[in-house]
Amino acid sequence: MLTQDIIKKKRDGKGLSKDEIAFLIKNYLSGEMPDYQMAAFLMAVCWRGMSRQETVWLTGELLHSGRTLRTDSLPGKKIDKHSTGGVGDKVSLVLAPLVASMGVRIPMISGRALGHTGGTVDKLESIPGLRTQLSIAEIDKNIRDVGLTIADQTGELVPAEKKLYALRDVTSTVESIPLITASILAKKLAVGLDGLVLDVKTGSGAFMRCIEDACALAQNMVEIADSMHKPTIAVITDMSQPLGRMVGNATEVVEAVETLQGRGPEDLLAVTMELGVHMLRLAGTCSDREDARQQLARALKDGGAMRKFQEMVERQGGDVRSLERFGQRVSKNVREVCSPASGYVTRIDTYQMGLAAVALGAGRRRLGDAVDHSTGYEMLAKLGNTTERGRPLVKVFYRDEASFKEAEGLILDAYEISDEKPAARRLIHKVLRDF
């Protein structure tokens, strides 16, 4: 087999065999296939797509490119959640300890910032000392002892997916349904899940901007998961503006801690509760939706969720005491971006808002870039709010003047102010495969 022949075949819209997909993944992982050839293949997939069977084969090759975690002997259900990515999406930081505090085991393998979206791993690493690069043995021990771990992919676990994930970020090949599907499911299935809840974003800050595309992605992931015998529920949620108030890394940890303490923003809490309900239903630990919602509310109110988060942070080497004063981890360079007009906030281009976070250093422009955990911003005006000319829209935490100026321009371009109040948008659009 020749690599260029397989790339040409996909470029021309033809289906690939299981052996051809295996050949590409194995050669890329071994280093025999250079980045430029894999980039060409990824672009061909973006352009031509993949059949359901091709996607199953690709998922399987990524899944078995390294070791997998065996959790069969553990009591209780192993359930996880995954988001397709958004701006200000710190749901995992709240949801994982919340559900784990109720006896469900959460082996969460998460990613880093990708394109204009943030990464759960980057956010967690803003906690001093916290390690996300864990061995399979450490992940296994955390799940057994704590019931929760949030970790980066190691060299042992789905290494081919990790390598592809980084390349997609810098080659404009993120927005592909089969590539997103294979990437997410390979990571999730590698840790021996009993069930999975997917948070599929739609709106200006999502990879799937229109709801039809989001539904197509959700349906594809549910079908592929079914083919691999993993019960999966997909929830379509809104990303027409950043979720919550805070965007960045340390900034989002601040908001996650506030939410675990019962002081979080309504939209973040609403998405967290909706996804938590479905996780408990897959785990079989509730009688119905209302029972699940009441259990989740109690775990937040009695402090169980916050204690579980602290337990996870400590187990992964993080400084638990720093959480009490985490605002100190945010940059002291603060300026406001002010409204150019008076009226209602009628639109926020959330993709632009994500790029603003990247400009500040909270995300990555190139493969291998380090993120600045201290930078980010706070949303002071969201959709439907009124503002006046000169009133602050966004409070920015920045590192230098150049990055602030770039972010300021992107933020001003993202906001649309008009005299007419916009219609309210639904936060939860649709649920697929509601068991």
C-alpha positions as a Markdown table, in Angstrom:
| # | Residue | x | y | z |
|---|---|---|---|---|
| 1 | Met | 0.0 | 0.0 | 0.0 |
| 2 | Leu | 1.1 | 3.6 | -0.7 |
| 3 | Thr | 0.0 | 6.4 | 1.5 |
| 4 | Gln | -0.5 | 8.8 | -1.4 |
| 5 | Asp | -2.8 | 6.3 | -3.1 |
| 6 | Ile | -5.0 | 6.1 | -0.1 |
| 7 | Ile | -5.1 | 9.9 | 0.2 |
| 8 | Lys | -6.0 | 10.2 | -3.5 |
| 9 | Lys | -8.8 | 7.5 | -3.1 |
| 10 | Lys | -10.4 | 9.5 | -0.3 |
| 11 | Arg | -9.9 | 12.8 | -2.1 |
| 12 | Asp | -11.8 | 11.4 | -5.0 |
| 13 | Gly | -14.7 | 10.4 | -2.7 |
| 14 | Lys | -14.2 | 6.7 | -2.6 |
| 15 | Gly | -14.6 | 4.5 | 0.4 |
| 16 | Leu | -11.6 | 3.1 | 2.3 |
| 17 | Ser | -11.1 | -0.5 | 3.5 |
| 18 | Lys | -10.4 | -1.4 | 7.1 |
| 19 | Asp | -6.9 | -2.3 | 6.1 |
| 20 | Glu | -6.3 | 1.0 | 4.5 |
| 21 | Ile | -7.4 | 3.0 | 7.5 |
| 22 | Ala | -5.3 | 0.7 | 9.8 |
| 23 | Phe | -2.3 | 1.3 | 7.5 |
| 24 | Leu | -2.6 | 5.1 | 7.8 |
| 25 | Ile | -3.1 | 5.2 | 11.6 |
| 26 | Lys | -0.3 | 2.7 | 12.3 |
| 27 | Asn | 2.2 | 4.4 | 10.0 |
| 28 | Tyr | 1.3 | 7.9 | 11.4 |
| 29 | Leu | 1.7 | 6.7 | 15.0 |
| 30 | Ser | 5.1 | 5.1 | 14.2 |
| 31 | Gly | 6.4 | 8.2 | 12.5 |
| 32 | Glu | 6.7 | 6.6 | 9.1 |
| 33 | Met | 3.9 | 8.9 | 7.7 |
| 34 | Pro | 4.8 | 12.6 | 8.0 |
| 35 | Asp | 2.4 | 15.3 | 9.3 |
| 36 | Tyr | 2.0 | 16.8 | 5.8 |
| 37 | Gln | 0.5 | 13.5 | 4.5 |
| 38 | Met | -1.8 | 13.1 | 7.4 |
| 39 | Ala | -2.9 | 16.7 | 7.1 |
| 40 | Ala | -3.8 | 16.0 | 3.4 |
| 41 | Phe | -5.7 | 12.9 | 4.4 |
| 42 | Leu | -7.6 | 14.8 | 7.2 |
| 43 | Met | -8.5 | 17.5 | 4.7 |
| 44 | Ala | -9.8 | 14.9 | 2.2 |
| 45 | Val | -12.0 | 13.5 | 5.0 |
| 46 | Cys | -13.3 | 17.0 | 5.8 |
| 47 | Trp | -14.1 | 17.4 | 2.1 |
| 48 | Arg | -15.5 | 14.0 | 1.3 |
| 49 | Gly | -16.6 | 12.6 | 4.6 |
| 50 | Met | -16.7 | 8.9 | 5.7 |
| 51 | Ser | -19.3 | 6.2 | 5.7 |
| 52 | Arg | -20.6 | 4.9 | 9.0 |
| 53 | Gln | -18.5 | 1.7 | 8.6 |
| 54 | Glu | -15.4 | 3.7 | 7.8 |
| 55 | Thr | -16.0 | 5.8 | 11.0 |
| 56 | Val | -16.4 | 2.6 | 13.1 |
| 57 | Trp | -13.1 | 1.3 | 11.7 |
| 58 | Leu | -11.3 | 4.6 | 12.3 |
| 59 | Thr | -12.7 | 4.8 | 15.9 |
| 60 | Gly | -11.5 | 1.2 | 16.5 |
| 61 | Glu | -8.0 | 2.0 | 15.2 |
| 62 | Leu | -7.6 | 5.0 | 17.4 |
| 63 | Leu | -9.1 | 3.2 | 20.4 |
| 64 | His | -6.7 | 0.3 | 20.1 |
| 65 | Ser | -3.6 | 2.3 | 19.2 |
| 66 | Gly | -2.5 | 2.0 | 22.9 |
| 67 | Arg | -3.6 | 0.3 | 26.0 |
| 68 | Thr | -7.2 | 0.5 | 27.4 |
| 69 | Leu | -8.4 | 0.6 | 31.0 |
| 70 | Arg | -10.2 | -2.4 | 32.4 |
| 71 | Thr | -12.8 | -1.4 | 34.9 |
| 72 | Asp | -15.0 | -4.5 | 34.8 |
| 73 | Ser | -14.2 | -5.4 | 38.4 |
| 74 | Leu | -15.2 | -2.1 | 39.8 |
| 75 | Pro | -18.6 | -1.9 | 41.5 |
| 76 | Gly | -21.1 | 0.7 | 40.2 |
| 77 | Lys | -21.5 | 2.2 | 36.7 |
| 78 | Lys | -18.8 | 4.0 | 34.8 |
| 79 | Ile | -20.4 | 7.0 | 33.1 |
| 80 | Asp | -18.8 | 10.0 | 31.4 |
| 81 | Lys | -19.8 | 13.2 | 29.6 |
| 82 | His | -18.1 | 14.8 | 26.6 |
| 83 | Ser | -18.7 | 18.2 | 25.1 |
| 84 | Thr | -18.0 | 19.0 | 21.4 |
| 85 | Gly | -16.4 | 22.3 | 22.6 |
| 86 | Gly | -17.4 | 25.8 | 23.2 |
| 87 | Val | -16.4 | 29.1 | 24.7 |
| 88 | Gly | -16.6 | 29.4 | 28.5 |
| 89 | Asp | -17.6 | 25.7 | 28.7 |
| 90 | Lys | -16.4 | 24.7 | 32.2 |
| 91 | Val | -19.3 | 22.2 | 32.7 |
| 92 | Ser | -17.0 | 19.2 | 33.2 |
| 93 | Leu | -15.3 | 20.9 | 36.2 |
| 94 | Val | -18.7 | 21.1 | 37.9 |
| 95 | Leu | -20.5 | 18.1 | 36.5 |
| 96 | Ala | -17.9 | 15.4 | 37.0 |
| 97 | Pro | -17.4 | 15.9 | 40.8 |
| 98 | Leu | -21.2 | 16.5 | 41.2 |
| 99 | Val | -22.1 | 13.1 | 39.7 |
| 100 | Ala | -19.1 | 11.3 | 41.3 |
| 101 | Ser | -20.2 | 12.5 | 44.7 |
| 102 | Met | -23.4 | 10.4 | 44.2 |
| 103 | Gly | -21.5 | 7.1 | 43.7 |
| 104 | Val | -21.1 | 7.1 | 39.9 |
| 105 | Arg | -17.5 | 6.5 | 38.8 |
| 106 | Ile | -16.3 | 9.1 | 36.3 |
| 107 | Pro | -13.2 | 8.2 | 34.3 |
| 108 | Met | -12.9 | 11.4 | 32.3 |
| 109 | Ile | -10.3 | 11.7 | 29.6 |
| 110 | Ser | -10.3 | 15.3 | 28.4 |
| 111 | Gly | -8.6 | 17.5 | 25.8 |
| 112 | Arg | -6.7 | 20.7 | 25.5 |
| 113 | Ala | -7.8 | 23.9 | 23.8 |
| 114 | Leu | -8.7 | 23.2 | 20.2 |
| 115 | Gly | -9.2 | 26.1 | 17.7 |
| 116 | His | -11.3 | 28.8 | 19.3 |
| 117 | Thr | -12.5 | 26.6 | 22.1 |
| 118 | Gly | -11.0 | 26.0 | 25.5 |
| 119 | Gly | -9.8 | 22.7 | 27.0 |
| 120 | Thr | -10.7 | 21.2 | 30.3 |
| 121 | Val | -7.2 | 20.0 | 30.9 |
| 122 | Asp | -5.7 | 23.5 | 30.4 |
| 123 | Lys | -8.2 | 24.9 | 32.9 |
| 124 | Leu | -7.4 | 22.3 | 35.5 |
| 125 | Glu | -3.7 | 22.8 | 35.1 |
| 126 | Ser | -4.1 | 26.4 | 36.3 |
| 127 | Ile | -4.4 | 24.9 | 39.8 |
| 128 | Pro | -0.9 | 24.8 | 41.2 |
| 129 | Gly | 0.7 | 21.4 | 41.2 |
| 130 | Leu | -2.3 | 19.6 | 39.6 |
| 131 | Arg | -1.2 | 16.9 | 37.2 |
| 132 | Thr | -3.4 | 15.7 | 34.3 |
| 133 | Gln | -0.8 | 13.6 | 32.6 |
| 134 | Leu | -1.4 | 10.4 | 34.5 |
| 135 | Ser | -0.4 | 6.8 | 33.8 |
| 136 | Ile | -3.0 | 4.2 | 33.3 |
| 137 | Ala | -2.2 | 2.8 | 36.7 |
| 138 | Glu | -2.8 | 6.2 | 38.3 |
| 139 | Ile | -6.1 | 6.7 | 36.4 |
| 140 | Asp | -7.2 | 3.2 | 37.5 |
| 141 | Lys | -6.3 | 4.0 | 41.2 |
| 142 | Asn | -8.1 | 7.3 | 41.2 |
| 143 | Ile | -11.3 | 5.8 | 39.8 |
| 144 | Arg | -11.2 | 3.1 | 42.4 |
| 145 | Asp | -10.3 | 5.3 | 45.4 |
| 146 | Val | -11.9 | 8.6 | 44.6 |
| 147 | Gly | -14.4 | 7.6 | 42.0 |
| 148 | Leu | -13.2 | 10.4 | 39.7 |
| 149 | Thr | -10.3 | 11.5 | 37.6 |
| 150 | Ile | -9.9 | 14.1 | 34.9 |
| 151 | Ala | -6.8 | 13.4 | 32.8 |
| 152 | Asp | -5.1 | 14.1 | 29.6 |
| 153 | Gln | -4.4 | 11.3 | 27.1 |
| 154 | Thr | -1.1 | 9.7 | 28.1 |
| 155 | Gly | 1.3 | 8.0 | 25.7 |
| 156 | Glu | -0.3 | 4.8 | 26.8 |
| 157 | Leu | -4.0 | 5.7 | 26.2 |
| 158 | Val | -5.2 | 6.4 | 22.6 |
| 159 | Pro | -1.9 | 7.9 | 21.5 |
| 160 | Ala | -2.9 | 8.0 | 17.8 |
| 161 | Glu | -6.0 | 10.1 | 18.7 |
| 162 | Lys | -3.9 | 12.5 | 20.7 |
| 163 | Lys | -1.5 | 13.0 | 17.8 |
| 164 | Leu | -4.3 | 13.5 | 15.4 |
| 165 | Tyr | -6.1 | 15.9 | 17.8 |
| 166 | Ala | -3.1 | 18.2 | 17.9 |
| 167 | Leu | -2.7 | 18.2 | 14.1 |
| 168 | Arg | -6.4 | 18.9 | 13.4 |
| 169 | Asp | -6.1 | 22.0 | 15.6 |
| 170 | Val | -3.6 | 23.7 | 13.4 |
| 171 | Thr | -4.8 | 22.4 | 9.9 |
| 172 | Ser | -8.4 | 23.7 | 9.9 |
| 173 | Thr | -9.7 | 20.1 | 10.0 |
| 174 | Val | -11.6 | 20.2 | 13.2 |
| 175 | Glu | -15.2 | 20.6 | 11.8 |
| 176 | Ser | -15.6 | 17.1 | 10.4 |
| 177 | Ile | -18.4 | 14.8 | 11.7 |
| 178 | Pro | -16.4 | 11.5 | 11.3 |
| 179 | Leu | -13.2 | 12.9 | 12.7 |
| 180 | Ile | -15.0 | 14.5 | 15.7 |
| 181 | Thr | -16.9 | 11.2 | 16.2 |
| 182 | Ala | -13.9 | 9.0 | 16.1 |
| 183 | Ser | -11.9 | 11.3 | 18.3 |
| 184 | Ile | -14.4 | 11.6 | 21.1 |
| 185 | Leu | -15.5 | 7.9 | 21.1 |
| 186 | Ala | -12.0 | 6.5 | 21.0 |
| 187 | Lys | -11.0 | 8.6 | 24.1 |
| 188 | Lys | -14.2 | 7.7 | 25.9 |
| 189 | Leu | -14.3 | 4.0 | 25.1 |
| 190 | Ala | -10.7 | 3.5 | 26.1 |
| 191 | Val | -11.6 | 3.8 | 29.8 |
| 192 | Gly | -14.2 | 1.1 | 29.9 |
| 193 | Leu | -17.4 | 3.2 | 30.1 |
| 194 | Asp | -20.8 | 1.7 | 30.7 |
| 195 | Gly | -22.5 | 4.8 | 29.2 |
| 196 | Leu | -21.9 | 8.2 | 27.8 |
| 197 | Val | -23.6 | 11.5 | 27.7 |
| 198 | Leu | -22.7 | 13.9 | 24.8 |
| 199 | Asp | -23.1 | 17.7 | 25.0 |
| 200 | Val | -23.3 | 18.7 | 21.4 |
| 201 | Lys | -23.0 | 22.5 | 21.0 |
| 202 | Thr | -24.8 | 24.6 | 18.4 |
| 203 | Gly | -24.6 | 28.3 | 17.7 |
| 204 | Ser | -21.9 | 30.8 | 16.7 |
| 205 | Gly | -19.4 | 29.5 | 19.1 |
| 206 | Ala | -19.8 | 25.8 | 18.2 |
| 207 | Phe | -18.1 | 23.8 | 15.5 |
| 208 | Met | -21.6 | 22.9 | 14.3 |
| 209 | Arg | -23.2 | 26.3 | 14.0 |
| 210 | Cys | -26.6 | 25.4 | 12.8 |
| 211 | Ile | -28.8 | 23.0 | 14.7 |
| 212 | Glu | -29.3 | 20.7 | 11.7 |
| 213 | Asp | -25.5 | 20.0 | 11.6 |
| 214 | Ala | -25.4 | 19.6 | 15.4 |
| 215 | Cys | -28.2 | 17.0 | 15.2 |
| 216 | Ala | -26.4 | 15.2 | 12.4 |
| 217 | Leu | -23.2 | 15.0 | 14.5 |
| 218 | Ala | -25.1 | 13.9 | 17.5 |
| 219 | Gln | -27.0 | 11.2 | 15.6 |
| 220 | Asn | -23.7 | 10.0 | 14.0 |
| 221 | Met | -22.0 | 9.7 | 17.4 |
| 222 | Val | -25.0 | 7.9 | 19.0 |
| 223 | Glu | -25.1 | 5.4 | 16.0 |
| 224 | Ile | -21.4 | 4.7 | 16.1 |
| 225 | Ala | -21.5 | 4.3 | 19.9 |
| 226 | Asp | -24.4 | 1.9 | 19.4 |
| 227 | Ser | -22.3 | -0.1 | 16.9 |
| 228 | Met | -19.7 | -0.4 | 19.7 |
| 229 | His | -22.3 | -1.4 | 22.3 |
| 230 | Lys | -22.1 | 1.7 | 24.5 |
| 231 | Pro | -25.5 | 3.3 | 25.6 |
| 232 | Thr | -25.2 | 7.0 | 24.6 |
| 233 | Ile | -27.4 | 10.0 | 25.0 |
| 234 | Ala | -26.8 | 13.2 | 23.1 |
| 235 | Val | -28.0 | 16.6 | 24.3 |
| 236 | Ile | -28.0 | 19.6 | 21.9 |
| 237 | Thr | -27.2 | 22.7 | 23.9 |
| 238 | Asp | -26.8 | 26.4 | 22.9 |
| 239 | Met | -23.5 | 28.1 | 22.2 |
| 240 | Ser | -24.7 | 31.4 | 20.8 |
| 241 | Gln | -22.9 | 33.2 | 23.6 |
| 242 | Pro | -20.1 | 32.1 | 26.0 |
| 243 | Leu | -21.5 | 29.8 | 28.8 |
| 244 | Gly | -21.5 | 31.5 | 32.2 |
| 245 | Arg | -19.6 | 34.7 | 32.7 |
| 246 | Met | -15.9 | 33.7 | 32.7 |
| 247 | Val | -13.7 | 32.7 | 29.8 |
| 248 | Gly | -10.1 | 31.6 | 30.1 |
| 249 | Asn | -8.4 | 29.0 | 32.3 |
| 250 | Ala | -8.0 | 30.2 | 35.9 |
| 251 | Thr | -11.0 | 32.5 | 35.4 |
| 252 | Glu | -13.1 | 29.5 | 34.6 |
| 253 | Val | -11.9 | 27.5 | 37.6 |
| 254 | Val | -13.0 | 30.5 | 39.7 |
| 255 | Glu | -16.5 | 30.2 | 38.3 |
| 256 | Ala | -16.6 | 26.4 | 38.5 |
| 257 | Val | -15.7 | 26.6 | 42.2 |
| 258 | Glu | -18.4 | 29.3 | 42.8 |
| 259 | Thr | -20.9 | 27.0 | 41.0 |
| 260 | Leu | -19.9 | 24.0 | 43.2 |
| 261 | Gln | -20.5 | 26.3 | 46.2 |
| 262 | Gly | -24.0 | 27.1 | 44.9 |
| 263 | Arg | -23.2 | 30.6 | 43.6 |
| 264 | Gly | -22.8 | 29.9 | 39.8 |
| 265 | Pro | -24.6 | 31.5 | 36.9 |
| 266 | Glu | -27.9 | 30.2 | 35.9 |
| 267 | Asp | -27.0 | 29.0 | 32.4 |
| 268 | Leu | -24.0 | 27.0 | 33.5 |
| 269 | Leu | -26.0 | 25.4 | 36.3 |
| 270 | Ala | -28.9 | 24.6 | 33.9 |
| 271 | Val | -26.7 | 22.8 | 31.4 |
| 272 | Thr | -24.9 | 21.0 | 34.2 |
| 273 | Met | -28.1 | 19.8 | 35.7 |
| 274 | Glu | -29.6 | 18.6 | 32.4 |
| 275 | Leu | -26.5 | 16.5 | 31.6 |
| 276 | Gly | -26.3 | 15.2 | 35.2 |
| 277 | Val | -29.9 | 14.0 | 35.0 |
| 278 | His | -29.0 | 11.8 | 31.9 |
| 279 | Met | -25.8 | 10.5 | 33.5 |
| 280 | Leu | -27.7 | 9.4 | 36.6 |
| 281 | Arg | -30.3 | 7.8 | 34.4 |
| 282 | Leu | -27.7 | 5.8 | 32.5 |
| 283 | Ala | -26.1 | 4.8 | 35.8 |
| 284 | Gly | -29.5 | 3.6 | 37.0 |
| 285 | Thr | -29.3 | 5.5 | 40.3 |
| 286 | Cys | -32.6 | 7.4 | 40.0 |
| 287 | Ser | -36.2 | 6.5 | 39.5 |
| 288 | Asp | -37.0 | 9.3 | 37.0 |
| 289 | Arg | -35.8 | 12.7 | 35.8 |
| 290 | Glu | -37.3 | 14.6 | 38.8 |
| 291 | Asp | -35.6 | 12.2 | 41.2 |
| 292 | Ala | -32.3 | 12.7 | 39.5 |
| 293 | Arg | -32.7 | 16.5 | 39.5 |
| 294 | Gln | -33.4 | 16.4 | 43.3 |
| 295 | Gln | -30.4 | 14.2 | 44.0 |
| 296 | Leu | -28.2 | 16.6 | 42.1 |
| 297 | Ala | -29.5 | 19.7 | 43.8 |
| 298 | Arg | -28.9 | 18.0 | 47.2 |
| 299 | Ala | -25.3 | 17.2 | 46.4 |
| 300 | Leu | -24.7 | 20.8 | 45.5 |
| 301 | Lys | -26.4 | 22.2 | 48.5 |
| 302 | Asp | -24.8 | 19.9 | 51.1 |
| 303 | Gly | -21.3 | 20.5 | 49.8 |
| 304 | Gly | -20.7 | 16.9 | 48.6 |
| 305 | Ala | -19.9 | 18.0 | 45.1 |
| 306 | Met | -17.3 | 20.5 | 46.3 |
| 307 | Arg | -15.7 | 18.0 | 48.6 |
| 308 | Lys | -15.4 | 15.5 | 45.7 |
| 309 | Phe | -13.7 | 18.2 | 43.6 |
| 310 | Gln | -11.3 | 19.0 | 46.4 |
| 311 | Glu | -10.6 | 15.3 | 46.8 |
| 312 | Met | -9.8 | 14.9 | 43.1 |
| 313 | Val | -7.6 | 18.0 | 43.1 |
| 314 | Glu | -5.6 | 16.7 | 46.0 |
| 315 | Arg | -5.2 | 13.2 | 44.6 |
| 316 | Gln | -3.8 | 14.7 | 41.3 |
| 317 | Gly | -1.3 | 16.8 | 43.2 |
| 318 | Gly | -3.1 | 20.1 | 43.2 |
| 319 | Asp | -3.0 | 22.7 | 46.0 |
| 320 | Val | -6.5 | 22.5 | 47.5 |
| 321 | Arg | -5.9 | 25.5 | 49.7 |
| 322 | Ser | -5.3 | 27.7 | 46.6 |
| 323 | Leu | -9.0 | 27.1 | 45.7 |
| 324 | Glu | -10.0 | 29.4 | 48.5 |
| 325 | Arg | -8.3 | 32.4 | 46.9 |
| 326 | Phe | -8.2 | 31.3 | 43.3 |
| 327 | Gly | -8.9 | 34.8 | 42.1 |
| 328 | Gln | -5.3 | 35.6 | 42.8 |
| 329 | Arg | -4.3 | 33.3 | 39.9 |
| 330 | Val | -6.0 | 35.7 | 37.5 |
| 331 | Ser | -3.9 | 38.4 | 35.8 |
| 332 | Lys | -3.8 | 41.7 | 37.7 |
| 333 | Asn | -3.8 | 43.6 | 34.4 |
| 334 | Val | -7.4 | 44.5 | 34.0 |
| 335 | Arg | -9.2 | 46.7 | 31.4 |
| 336 | Glu | -12.8 | 47.0 | 30.2 |
| 337 | Val | -14.1 | 46.9 | 26.7 |
| 338 | Cys | -17.0 | 49.4 | 26.5 |
| 339 | Ser | -20.1 | 49.5 | 24.4 |
| 340 | Pro | -20.0 | 51.7 | 21.2 |
| 341 | Ala | -23.8 | 52.2 | 21.4 |
| 342 | Ser | -26.9 | 52.1 | 23.6 |
| 343 | Gly | -29.6 | 49.4 | 23.3 |
| 344 | Tyr | -30.0 | 45.7 | 23.6 |
| 345 | Val | -27.3 | 43.1 | 23.1 |
| 346 | Thr | -28.9 | 41.3 | 20.1 |
| 347 | Arg | -26.0 | 39.1 | 19.0 |
| 348 | Ile | -22.6 | 37.9 | 20.2 |
| 349 | Asp | -20.4 | 36.2 | 17.6 |
| 350 | Thr | -19.0 | 33.6 | 20.0 |
| 351 | Tyr | -16.4 | 32.3 | 17.5 |
| 352 | Gln | -14.9 | 35.8 | 17.7 |
| 353 | Met | -15.1 | 35.7 | 21.5 |
| 354 | Gly | -13.2 | 32.5 | 21.4 |
| 355 | Leu | -10.5 | 34.0 | 19.2 |
| 356 | Ala | -10.3 | 36.9 | 21.7 |
| 357 | Ala | -9.4 | 34.4 | 24.4 |
| 358 | Val | -6.7 | 32.9 | 22.1 |
| 359 | Ala | -5.4 | 36.4 | 21.4 |
| 360 | Leu | -5.0 | 36.9 | 25.1 |
| 361 | Gly | -3.0 | 33.7 | 25.4 |
| 362 | Ala | -5.7 | 31.6 | 26.9 |
| 363 | Gly | -5.7 | 29.3 | 23.8 |
| 364 | Arg | -3.3 | 28.2 | 21.2 |
| 365 | Arg | -2.4 | 29.6 | 17.7 |
| 366 | Arg | 0.0 | 26.9 | 16.8 |
| 367 | Leu | 0.8 | 23.3 | 17.7 |
| 368 | Gly | 2.8 | 23.2 | 20.9 |
| 369 | Asp | 2.0 | 26.7 | 22.1 |
| 370 | Ala | 1.8 | 27.1 | 25.9 |
| 371 | Val | -1.3 | 28.8 | 27.3 |
| 372 | Asp | -1.3 | 31.6 | 29.8 |
| 373 | His | -3.5 | 30.4 | 32.6 |
| 374 | Ser | -3.9 | 33.9 | 34.1 |
| 375 | Thr | -5.6 | 35.6 | 31.1 |
| 376 | Gly | -9.2 | 35.7 | 30.0 |
| 377 | Tyr | -12.3 | 37.8 | 30.5 |
| 378 | Glu | -15.6 | 38.2 | 32.3 |
| 379 | Met | -18.8 | 38.8 | 30.4 |
| 380 | Leu | -20.6 | 41.9 | 31.8 |
| 381 | Ala | -23.3 | 42.0 | 29.2 |
| 382 | Lys | -25.0 | 39.0 | 27.6 |
| 383 | Leu | -27.7 | 38.4 | 25.0 |
| 384 | Gly | -30.9 | 40.4 | 25.8 |
| 385 | Asn | -29.2 | 42.7 | 28.3 |
| 386 | Thr | -29.4 | 46.4 | 27.9 |
| 387 | Thr | -26.3 | 48.6 | 27.7 |
| 388 | Glu | -25.4 | 52.2 | 27.1 |
| 389 | Arg | -22.7 | 53.9 | 25.1 |
| 390 | Gly | -19.5 | 53.8 | 27.1 |
| 391 | Arg | -20.8 | 51.1 | 29.6 |
| 392 | Pro | -18.5 | 48.1 | 30.0 |
| 393 | Leu | -19.4 | 45.0 | 28.0 |
| 394 | Val | -16.4 | 42.8 | 29.0 |
| 395 | Lys | -13.8 | 42.9 | 31.7 |
| 396 | Val | -10.4 | 41.7 | 30.3 |
| 397 | Phe | -7.6 | 40.1 | 32.2 |
| 398 | Tyr | -4.5 | 40.5 | 29.9 |
| 399 | Arg | -0.7 | 40.1 | 29.9 |
| 400 | Asp | 0.4 | 42.9 | 27.6 |
| 401 | Glu | -0.9 | 45.9 | 25.6 |
| 402 | Ala | -0.7 | 44.2 | 22.2 |
| 403 | Ser | -2.7 | 41.2 | 23.3 |
| 404 | Phe | -5.3 | 43.4 | 24.9 |
| 405 | Lys | -5.7 | 45.5 | 21.7 |
| 406 | Glu | -6.2 | 42.5 | 19.5 |
| 407 | Ala | -8.7 | 41.0 | 21.9 |
| 408 | Glu | -10.5 | 44.3 | 22.2 |
| 409 | Gly | -11.0 | 44.5 | 18.4 |
| 410 | Leu | -12.4 | 41.0 | 18.3 |
| 411 | Ile | -14.8 | 41.6 | 21.2 |
| 412 | Leu | -16.1 | 44.8 | 19.7 |
| 413 | Asp | -16.7 | 43.0 | 16.3 |
| 414 | Ala | -18.5 | 40.2 | 18.2 |
| 415 | Tyr | -21.1 | 42.4 | 19.8 |
| 416 | Glu | -24.2 | 43.7 | 18.0 |
| 417 | Ile | -26.3 | 46.4 | 19.8 |
| 418 | Ser | -29.7 | 47.4 | 18.5 |
| 419 | Asp | -32.9 | 49.1 | 19.7 |
| 420 | Glu | -35.0 | 45.9 | 19.4 |
| 421 | Lys | -34.9 | 43.3 | 22.2 |
| 422 | Pro | -34.0 | 39.9 | 20.8 |
| 423 | Ala | -36.1 | 36.8 | 21.3 |
| 424 | Ala | -34.9 | 34.5 | 24.1 |
| 425 | Arg | -32.9 | 31.5 | 22.9 |
| 426 | Arg | -33.5 | 28.0 | 24.2 |
| 427 | Leu | -30.5 | 26.7 | 26.2 |
| 428 | Ile | -31.4 | 23.0 | 25.7 |
| 429 | His | -32.5 | 22.4 | 22.2 |
| 430 | Lys | -33.0 | 18.7 | 21.9 |
| 431 | Val | -32.2 | 15.3 | 23.4 |
| 432 | Leu | -31.3 | 12.3 | 21.2 |
| 433 | Arg | -31.8 | 8.7 | 22.5 |
| 434 | Asp | -33.4 | 9.6 | 25.7 |
| 435 | Phe | -33.5 | 6.2 | 27.5 |
